[in-house]
């Protein structure tokens, strides 16, 4: 194939890189050669008599291209004998191709035959003195294997002459100087690279090694982390950086006092919330650390329990202190919610485990062990449902506000992630865990794995052996967290708890209740129990009142006024949460224990503040609230409204 251009202004418009030196035709020739080069195949460029001719050997390219690509593929798979056999064939037909010699030299070097590698690379440079990668490889061989630093640097510098921005050549010069402990000179090359290109991971790894050699462990750790963040896959540089970060973090932890940072924050937080906070070691807790709010345990102080032998335990302590801070902020904003899960939710969950229970029974497991196993699944899932979204917010706060604890955070995060991987990939666990539980657990664990990759560059996603659908869902959930973090308000984390649970079909495992509402409900239940106890003492009098009331209602027949009041009650109460309805039922029960006169007006219910009730209206709400929240209690109310309620339901359903 031949391409012909006239040597005129238009040609320089097409190739502007040669325009500034249009008098030097060699510049134009180099630019045309560069443009029309295809892989290792360079054209022949001739300039004479005002015309430019580019000859491209298309037949040869077509004949050799597939073989050359196969050579590269075999080399990547380290099938070197096969690759060399094909290269011999290529060189026999086209010995002037510099790249064929360069690839041959690279294979020989990887096989450990450095002298023959040098011979092939010299041939590559004889045919193309500006073959950058041949020059870089020569520098590598002389620097790493022949310990001839001066010669190595000469080859690297020659590569930079032809390609001044070649960051690999610069990085190799820096690495070669570093191996000779010429750290100051090496640092100059690495810093030159970072100024030109901030995304080349090898350079940051080189800087990490220099910082470590000079005793600067924290900058060394940070550069190792940056290396992993920039690696696109788990290659050799990534693995070296992971080992480097792990070793450095442990070294930093052994030489620093993270507990001083924890204690300083503990003192400050205790003063702000006006309550003592105790750190208590406890190997019996189900998680590495947990926060126990004083109000939930009828104590005067908050308690943080932690496993004392867990890696980087100081981070766990700080994690729970920040948890307490976020809890306090949500409480101050009236946005804190309690995670409530009881026997009803657990029973429903257990019913869904029928096939698993049958399988375990057939395998010879006892009833006790099966019950304990299923209960553990329920409790473990619930911990994930609640903890995962909230811990992401906590981790973000600790990471941003306490950078001195990042080596501790790294060690703790990696340890927990390794446990999470085992929990969903260990064959012994997978074989007995129901698939719905397994994939939901895996998705929550993957969300945290995405966070680990984001913060520290540690990429363990493939180790989870997840399906595409699981990865897609986990990635979407993590992105949702990042969006919420941009404008985080106290209590936003509880919205994520509910949304993520719904995505995974776990919304029926629990209820999130506003703290004040829950505690008021508990108080009302205590008061109702006390009031009902008092009513039982005065039962003869109450029985007489009920008999008189029932007789009067019997004479009236179906009380249509009560029916209409019940329809109104259904409309109102059906729009509320089940827990809110329970609270209203409890409050009216307390009023009913002291007597509700149908003929009177002016009754008020604290949980329905915008309404004043007549006696009949309140009785209608009384009946409907218990019918919705706990129908088994209706017989104890003493209200003969069975017919009215059935009619009210029919009218309500018809709209």
VOGU-3710 file (C-alpha; in Angstrom, 3 decimals, decimal comma):
1> xxxxxxxxxx> 0,000/0,000/0,000  1,392/3,418/-1,018  0,219/6,819/0,204  1,425/9,975/-1,592  1,255/13,551/-0,269  2,393/16,740/-1,963  4,944/18,623/0,128  2,862/21,762/0,731  1,209/23,801/3,480  -1,815/21,521/3,605
11> xxxxxxxxxx> 0,373/18,563/4,591  1,694/20,512/7,601  -1,890/21,345/8,562  -2,569/17,610/8,675  0,556/16,979/10,761  0,913/20,123/12,907  3,607/18,554/15,147  6,042/19,044/12,219  4,773/22,531/11,344  7,067/24,429/13,722
21> xxxxxxxxxx> 10,138/22,770/12,131  8,988/22,618/8,559  12,498/23,308/7,273  13,762/20,139/8,951  12,240/17,360/6,864  13,522/14,738/9,308  10,957/16,004/11,826  8,224/15,505/9,239  9,585/12,050/8,384  9,517/11,020/12,069
31> xxxxxxxxxx> 5,985/12,337/12,519  4,743/10,467/9,438  6,541/7,302/10,560  4,950/7,556/14,002  1,474/8,103/12,584  1,541/5,298/10,036  3,187/2,727/12,333  0,917/-0,218/13,066  2,018/-2,153/16,118  5,594/-3,241/15,453
41> xxxxxxxxxx> 5,278/-2,519/11,722  6,776/0,753/10,531  6,312/2,276/7,092  9,044/3,444/4,723  8,846/7,230/4,312  10,531/8,854/1,297  10,701/12,630/0,693  12,007/13,867/-2,684  11,184/16,255/-5,511  8,392/17,930/-3,518
51> xxxxxxxxxx> 6,514/14,708/-2,871  6,168/12,455/0,196  5,684/8,716/-0,314  4,663/6,331/2,495  5,048/2,638/1,725  3,144/0,308/4,072  3,817/-3,399/3,665  0,176/-4,477/4,056  0,696/-8,097/2,861  3,453/-8,622/5,411
61> xxxxxxxxxx> 1,397/-7,035/8,178  -1,540/-9,273/7,279  0,693/-12,352/7,199  2,614/-11,677/10,417  0,076/-9,834/12,605  -1,849/-12,882/13,827  1,402/-14,728/14,605  2,776/-11,723/16,509  -0,419/-11,434/18,562  -0,161/-15,117/19,389
71> xxxxxxxxxx> 3,415/-14,597/20,563  2,241/-11,900/22,977  -0,580/-14,112/24,246  1,757/-17,046/24,835  4,212/-14,753/26,625  1,480/-13,486/28,960  0,691/-17,122/29,798  4,434/-17,801/30,316  4,416/-20,412/27,572  7,871/-19,264/26,513
81> xxxxxxxxxx> 9,105/-22,190/24,353  6,077/-21,904/22,061  6,439/-18,118/21,887  10,133/-18,343/20,980  9,430/-20,897/18,243  6,988/-18,479/16,589  9,435/-15,574/17,016  12,126/-17,595/15,251  9,738/-17,978/12,314  8,951/-14,234/12,289
91> xxxxxxxxxx> 12,619/-13,224/12,491  13,606/-15,603/9,717  11,210/-13,813/7,359  11,592/-10,290/8,780  14,875/-9,879/10,743  14,728/-6,081/10,554  11,709/-5,802/12,855  13,027/-4,258/16,079  9,983/-5,274/18,144  10,456/-8,968/17,361
101> xxxxxxxxxx> 13,973/-8,782/18,850  12,687/-6,762/21,818  9,965/-9,284/22,693  12,482/-12,126/22,297  14,832/-10,328/24,696  12,034/-9,837/27,215  11,191/-13,557/27,165  14,847/-14,527/27,636  15,141/-12,120/30,560  12,028/-13,597/32,210
111> xxxxxxxxxx> 13,571/-17,056/31,767  16,670/-15,830/33,592  19,007/-15,810/30,580  20,161/-12,204/30,899  23,201/-12,417/28,574  21,184/-13,745/25,630  18,471/-11,226/26,463  21,025/-8,422/26,103  22,103/-9,787/22,701  18,535/-9,752/21,394
121> xxxxxxxxxx> 17,912/-6,271/22,785  21,075/-4,962/21,131  19,762/-6,323/17,825  16,473/-4,539/18,531  18,359/-1,258/19,038  20,508/-1,781/15,945  17,361/-1,812/13,826  15,694/0,987/15,817  17,955/2,990/18,174  14,895/4,792/19,540
131> xxxxxxxxxx> 13,026/1,665/20,609  12,042/2,980/24,047  11,060/-0,345/25,574  14,249/-2,044/24,412  16,249/0,771/26,063  14,234/0,464/29,291  14,729/-3,304/29,386  18,465/-2,915/28,891  18,514/-0,522/31,826  16,543/-2,991/33,943
141> xxxxxxxxxx> 18,921/-5,855/33,170  22,074/-3,864/33,909  20,586/-2,394/37,063  18,874/-5,446/38,569  20,967/-8,370/37,380  24,423/-7,044/36,504  24,648/-4,450/39,283  26,014/-1,955/36,765  24,114/1,164/37,809  26,021/3,585/35,588
151> xxxxxxxxxx> 25,261/1,591/32,434  21,658/1,122/33,506  21,170/4,856/33,979  22,706/5,546/30,534  20,124/3,330/28,863  17,285/4,876/30,871  18,459/8,376/29,993  18,682/7,399/26,317  15,066/6,210/26,505  14,075/9,584/27,980
161> xxxxxxxxxx> 15,785/11,452/25,157  13,473/9,847/22,638  10,459/10,008/24,975  10,950/12,678/27,670  7,603/11,892/29,291  8,166/8,155/29,590  7,212/7,631/33,232  8,227/3,965/33,195  11,787/4,883/32,231  11,877/7,575/34,919
171> xxxxxxxxxx> 10,422/5,199/37,498  13,001/2,565/36,651  15,802/5,096/37,079  14,355/5,964/40,484  14,051/2,297/41,436  17,623/1,592/40,326  18,972/4,512/42,361  16,873/3,439/45,328  18,361/-0,061/45,259  21,760/1,616/45,558
181> xxxxxxxxxx> 20,432/3,560/48,588  20,784/6,837/46,720  17,453/7,877/48,204  17,728/11,605/47,570  18,440/11,100/43,856  15,726/8,433/43,573  13,162/10,691/45,257  13,784/13,395/42,623  12,800/11,023/39,821  9,717/9,755/41,661
191> xxxxxxxxxx> 8,554/13,271/42,481  9,108/14,321/38,862  6,779/11,500/37,817  4,056/12,442/40,308  4,210/16,005/39,020  3,619/14,732/35,471  1,256/11,842/36,231  -0,489/11,335/39,565  -2,021/7,987/38,605  1,056/5,771/38,176
201> xxxxxxxxxx> 1,041/3,360/41,158  4,653/2,136/40,926  5,972/5,592/41,762  4,048/5,792/45,039  5,308/2,358/45,991  8,858/3,575/45,362  8,221/6,600/47,575  6,807/4,291/50,260  10,011/2,248/50,267  12,146/5,402/50,490
211> xxxxxxxxxx> 10,086/6,783/53,399  10,360/3,460/55,218  14,116/3,328/54,677  14,403/6,829/56,135  12,287/5,913/59,168  9,165/7,866/58,138  6,628/5,102/58,697  3,434/7,109/58,451  4,218/8,699/55,026  5,417/5,259/53,936
221> xxxxxxxxxx> 2,030/3,795/54,967  0,111/6,543/53,147  2,087/5,981/49,935  1,484/2,222/50,111  -2,255/2,893/50,430  -2,123/5,290/47,469  -0,362/2,592/45,440  -3,237/0,146/46,011  -5,852/2,776/45,233  -4,259/3,369/41,832
231> xxxxxxxxxx> -3,804/-0,293/40,891  -6,472/-1,407/38,461  -6,074/-5,054/39,359  -4,347/-7,222/41,940  -0,990/-7,394/40,151  2,492/-7,734/41,653  2,696/-4,054/42,590  -0,672/-4,269/44,358  0,360/-7,361/46,325  3,666/-5,773/47,322
241> xxxxxxxxxx> 1,882/-2,604/48,431  -0,644/-4,615/50,485  2,165/-6,444/52,260  3,942/-3,125/52,764  0,852/-1,407/54,222  0,129/-4,359/56,509  3,676/-4,487/57,868  3,865/-0,712/58,276  0,495/-0,439/60,036  1,536/-3,045/62,605
251> xxxxxxxxxx> 4,845/-1,264/63,062  3,111/2,071/63,566  0,655/0,569/66,069  3,509/-0,948/68,091  5,300/2,424/68,244  2,346/4,742/68,918  -0,289/5,120/71,616  -3,661/5,105/69,907  -5,330/4,715/73,296  -4,277/8,298/74,122
261> xxxxxxxxxx> -6,376/9,564/71,192  -9,272/7,388/72,347  -9,096/8,568/75,956  -8,901/12,224/74,940  -12,020/11,867/72,825  -13,780/9,833/75,539  -13,186/12,624/78,079  -14,406/15,299/75,679  -17,508/13,330/74,695  -18,407/12,522/78,311
271> xxxxxxxxxx> -18,333/16,218/79,148  -20,498/17,126/76,150  -23,200/14,547/76,822  -22,961/14,939/80,598  -22,693/11,220/81,256  -19,841/8,839/82,067  -18,656/6,388/79,416  -16,911/3,178/80,474  -14,642/0,993/78,323  -14,980/-2,643/79,423
281> xxxxxxxxxx> -13,125/-5,619/77,904  -15,447/-8,539/77,194  -14,605/-11,638/75,137  -18,196/-12,908/75,255  -19,862/-10,290/73,028  -20,998/-11,455/69,545  -19,233/-8,623/67,701  -15,736/-7,108/68,075  -17,269/-4,191/70,022  -20,701/-2,942/71,074
291> xxxxxxxxxx> -22,284/0,139/72,618  -24,704/-0,244/75,528  -26,760/2,888/76,093  -27,359/3,643/79,758  -31,143/3,965/79,316  -31,435/0,496/77,806  -29,749/-1,121/80,808  -31,099/1,093/83,622  -27,588/2,346/84,374  -26,117/5,738/85,128
301> xxxxxxxxxx> -23,365/5,408/82,524  -22,933/4,292/78,923  -20,778/1,195/78,423  -18,608/0,208/75,465  -17,650/-3,458/75,491  -14,829/-4,700/73,272  -12,783/-7,807/72,623  -9,374/-6,890/74,071  -7,343/-9,208/71,834  -8,940/-8,092/68,568
311> xxxxxxxxxx> -6,464/-6,489/66,107  -6,098/-2,701/66,531  -8,662/-2,650/69,346  -8,235/1,117/69,779  -10,072/1,653/66,518  -12,997/-0,427/67,787  -13,159/1,696/70,919  -13,124/4,922/68,908  -15,710/3,468/66,529  -18,188/2,938/69,373
321> xxxxxxxxxx> -17,438/6,347/70,902  -18,346/7,962/67,584  -21,426/5,728/67,516  -22,389/7,267/70,852  -21,775/10,771/69,473  -24,000/10,179/66,436  -26,632/8,675/68,742  -26,532/11,783/70,938  -26,844/14,072/67,912  -29,814/12,091/66,587
331> xxxxxxxxxx> -31,447/12,219/70,016  -30,974/15,973/70,204  -32,669/16,289/66,807  -35,498/13,948/67,838  -34,430/11,557/65,087  -32,995/8,638/67,044  -34,717/5,304/66,537  -34,574/2,021/68,376  -34,255/-1,278/66,560  -36,963/-3,566/67,942
341> xxxxxxxxxx> -37,336/-7,226/67,051  -39,311/-9,787/68,984  -40,838/-13,218/69,027  -43,387/-12,508/66,320  -40,738/-11,482/63,781  -38,518/-14,364/64,806  -41,330/-16,903/64,427  -42,101/-15,619/60,939  -38,410/-15,871/60,018  -38,230/-19,420/61,379
351> xxxxxxxxxx> -41,200/-20,496/59,272  -39,232/-19,514/56,190  -36,438/-21,882/57,228  -38,607/-25,013/56,951  -36,529/-26,804/54,260  -33,300/-26,053/56,118  -34,680/-27,359/59,407  -35,845/-30,581/57,730  -32,438/-31,024/56,089  -30,600/-30,492/59,389
361> xxxxxxxxxx> -32,891/-32,986/61,161  -32,170/-35,583/58,500  -28,452/-34,950/59,006  -28,801/-35,900/62,664  -28,660/-32,494/64,345  -30,537/-32,191/67,645  -33,561/-29,944/68,130  -31,521/-27,744/70,473  -28,657/-27,240/68,036  -31,046/-26,547/65,130
371> xxxxxxxxxx> -32,944/-24,005/67,216  -29,703/-22,331/68,267  -28,464/-22,287/64,654  -31,679/-20,755/63,279  -31,808/-18,246/66,098  -28,212/-17,305/65,308  -29,117/-16,717/61,659  -31,949/-14,399/62,680  -29,841/-12,458/65,169  -26,876/-12,274/62,802
381> xxxxxxxxxx> -28,966/-10,925/59,930  -30,565/-8,374/62,210  -27,147/-7,185/63,352  -26,183/-6,681/59,712  -29,470/-4,947/58,870  -28,951/-2,401/61,637  -25,181/-2,141/61,918  -24,030/-2,032/58,282  -25,544/1,335/57,254  -24,787/2,946/60,593
391> xxxxxxxxxx> -21,197/1,691/60,721  -20,512/3,221/57,304  -21,397/6,638/58,705  -19,261/5,994/61,776  -16,298/4,841/59,674  -16,514/7,971/57,535  -16,433/10,194/60,634  -13,496/8,360/62,231  -11,551/8,270/58,958  -11,959/12,008/58,375
401> xxxxxxxxxx> -11,608/13,289/61,962  -8,867/11,000/63,299  -6,273/10,455/60,538  -3,737/9,395/63,171  -5,818/6,244/63,703  -5,867/5,189/60,046  -3,245/2,439/60,480  -5,452/1,052/63,294  -8,515/1,430/61,091  -6,736/-0,387/58,257
411> xxxxxxxxxx> -5,788/-3,396/60,401  -9,244/-3,629/61,987  -11,066/-3,202/58,677  -8,974/-5,867/56,930  -9,451/-8,334/59,801  -13,234/-7,896/59,814  -13,360/-8,132/56,026  -11,437/-11,404/56,080  -13,970/-12,779/58,560  -16,814/-11,549/56,329
421> xxxxxxxxxx> -15,345/-13,342/53,296  -15,027/-16,565/55,256  -18,629/-16,279/56,470  -19,994/-16,485/52,912  -17,398/-18,661/51,165  -16,291/-21,285/53,714  -17,737/-24,563/52,431  -18,709/-25,747/55,904  -20,762/-22,594/56,452  -22,182/-22,405/52,937
431> xxxxxxxxxx> -23,387/-26,021/53,037  -25,687/-25,425/56,026  -26,761/-21,825/55,449  -30,051/-21,257/53,576  -29,419/-19,590/50,213  -31,684/-16,562/50,907  -29,768/-15,873/54,122  -26,412/-16,435/52,429  -26,919/-13,993/49,551  -28,377/-11,289/51,794
441> xxxxxxxxxx> -25,434/-11,621/54,150  -23,084/-11,495/51,170  -24,637/-8,281/49,845  -24,221/-6,519/53,199  -20,626/-7,751/53,431  -19,932/-6,568/49,882  -21,130/-3,064/50,736  -18,444/-2,940/53,436  -15,899/-4,420/51,003  -16,611/-1,565/48,581
451> xxxxxxxxxx> -15,948/0,849/51,445  -12,625/-0,874/52,229  -11,583/-0,517/48,595  -12,631/3,122/48,569  -10,766/4,052/51,759  -7,618/1,952/51,441  -7,524/0,455/47,945  -7,789/-3,097/49,318  -9,760/-4,939/46,648  -11,267/-8,213/47,877
461> xxxxxxxxxx> -14,472/-8,083/45,809  -13,592/-11,156/43,724  -12,923/-13,198/46,863  -16,630/-13,051/47,737  -17,447/-15,129/44,626  -20,585/-13,057/44,183  -23,081/-13,189/41,349  -23,465/-10,169/39,071  -26,866/-9,423/40,626  -25,356/-9,410/44,124
471> xxxxxxxxxx> -22,512/-7,140/43,039  -24,894/-4,771/41,287  -27,153/-4,466/44,330  -24,256/-4,013/46,767  -22,655/-1,372/44,548  -25,959/0,517/44,280  -26,408/0,418/48,061  -22,890/1,746/48,610  -23,455/4,551/46,104  -26,655/5,407/47,969
481> xxxxxxxxxx> -24,629/5,725/51,172  -22,178/8,089/49,459  -25,047/10,267/48,233  -26,573/10,489/51,711  -23,146/11,331/53,183  -22,904/14,473/51,052  -25,627/16,194/53,087  -25,867/13,998/56,159  -28,343/15,027/58,835  -28,788/13,343/62,229
491> xxxxxxxxxx> -30,894/10,241/61,823  -30,365/9,789/58,048  -28,665/6,485/58,773  -31,943/5,026/60,055  -33,589/5,749/56,713  -30,875/3,675/55,053  -31,467/0,846/57,521  -35,102/0,663/56,393  -34,450/1,169/52,669  -31,718/-1,451/52,473
501> xxxxxxxxxx> -33,735/-3,955/54,484  -36,608/-3,487/52,048  -34,300/-4,037/49,056  -33,309/-7,375/50,601  -36,770/-8,397/51,780  -35,867/-8,135/55,467  -38,264/-5,373/56,491  -40,458/-7,807/58,455  -37,586/-8,861/60,718  -37,751/-5,745/62,850
511> xxxxxxxxxx> -39,322/-2,369/63,522  -37,581/0,992/63,876  -39,383/3,074/66,486  -38,717/6,627/67,574  -37,035/6,403/70,940  -39,448/8,672/72,815  -42,411/6,849/71,320  -41,014/3,478/72,370  -40,172/4,540/75,892  -43,575/6,190/76,308
521> xxxxxxxxxx> -45,185/2,965/75,110  -43,237/0,972/77,666  -44,290/3,426/80,367  -47,926/3,254/79,263  -47,830/-0,528/79,268  -46,620/-0,487/82,852  -49,341/1,979/83,817  -52,016/-0,022/81,967  -50,941/-3,217/83,717  -51,189/-1,422/87,042
531> xxxxxxxxxx> -54,577/0,038/86,158  -55,949/-3,324/84,991  -54,740/-4,844/88,227  -56,713/-2,211/90,104  -59,757/-2,899/87,922  -59,505/-6,594/88,814  -59,600/-5,710/92,498  -62,822/-3,778/91,934  -64,223/-6,371/89,493  -67,694/-6,768/91,095
541> xxxxxxxxxx> -68,393/-3,052/90,694  -67,033/-3,082/87,111  -69,096/-6,162/86,218  -72,252/-4,406/87,379  -71,421/-1,322/85,288  -70,719/-3,484/82,229  -74,004/-5,361/82,650  -75,932/-2,105/82,826  -74,084/-0,741/79,757  -74,708/-3,910/77,735
551> xxxxxxxxxx> -78,421/-3,877/78,616  -78,735/-0,262/77,459  -76,952/-1,088/74,188  -79,174/-4,112/73,634  -82,220/-1,892/73,883  -80,739/0,558/71,360  -79,810/-2,165/68,822  -77,097/-1,396/66,319  -75,652/1,962/67,305  -75,120/3,699/63,936
561> xxxxxxxxxx> -73,433/6,639/65,619  -70,764/4,275/66,970  -70,457/2,658/63,501  -69,698/6,032/61,911  -67,265/6,887/64,699  -65,528/3,552/64,040  -65,251/4,285/60,301  -63,546/7,579/61,188  -61,287/5,740/63,638  -60,322/3,180/60,999
571> xxxxxxxxxx> -59,378/5,936/58,547  -57,218/7,641/61,129  -55,582/4,629/62,779  -54,910/2,741/59,524  -52,679/5,640/58,433  -50,411/5,215/61,471  -47,621/2,767/62,220  -48,571/-0,397/64,154  -46,506/0,770/67,124  -48,320/4,117/67,171
581> xxxxxxxxxx> -51,690/2,338/67,170  -50,518/0,160/70,073  -49,579/3,274/72,013  -52,991/4,874/71,394  -54,747/1,658/72,444  -52,681/1,552/75,635  -53,398/5,197/76,467  -57,190/4,827/75,972  -57,098/1,585/77,999  -55,607/3,552/80,854
591> xxxxxxxxxx> -58,463/6,074/80,560  -60,985/3,207/80,322  -59,687/1,682/83,519  -60,922/4,805/85,325  -64,217/4,783/83,395  -65,450/6,383/80,146  -68,964/7,848/80,298  -70,675/7,648/76,844  -72,830/10,677/77,680  -69,947/12,982/78,530
601> xxxxxxxxxx> -67,789/15,221/76,270  -64,321/16,746/76,439  -62,145/13,641/76,497  -58,567/14,109/75,205  -55,997/11,550/74,077  -52,389/12,715/74,369  -51,310/10,837/71,238  -54,155/12,416/69,197  -53,593/16,020/70,295  -55,732/17,769/67,672
611> xxxxxxxxxx> -59,041/16,122/68,612  -61,566/16,372/71,486  -63,757/13,284/71,927  -67,268/12,582/73,160  -67,682/9,454/75,256  -69,133/7,480/72,326  -66,331/8,617/69,994  -63,672/7,609/72,501  -65,263/4,187/73,000  -65,268/3,696/69,214
621> xxxxxxxxxx> -61,536/4,572/69,045  -60,943/2,344/72,086  -62,472/-0,677/70,378  -60,909/-0,074/66,941  -57,404/0,557/68,331  -57,399/-2,794/70,140  -59,044/-4,567/67,204  -56,135/-3,426/65,026  -53,285/-3,901/67,507  -54,274/-6,931/69,600
631> xxxxxxxxxx> -57,697/-8,496/68,767  -57,282/-11,078/71,535  -57,793/-8,294/74,081  -61,237/-7,265/72,764  -63,099/-9,657/75,074  -61,538/-7,922/78,071  -62,713/-4,447/77,058  -66,345/-5,083/77,997  -67,662/-3,262/74,913  -70,589/-4,928/73,040
641> xxxxxxxxxx> -69,540/-3,504/69,676  -68,883/-6,678/67,652  -71,724/-5,935/65,201  -70,871/-2,238/64,918  -67,239/-3,058/64,118  -68,117/-5,595/61,406  -70,414/-3,048/59,738  -67,803/-0,295/60,091  -65,182/-2,498/58,409  -67,477/-3,149/55,457
651> xxxxx> -68,196/0,566/55,055  -64,490/1,422/55,368  -63,438/-1,155/52,754  -66,058/0,114/50,296  -64,606/3,610/50,693
//
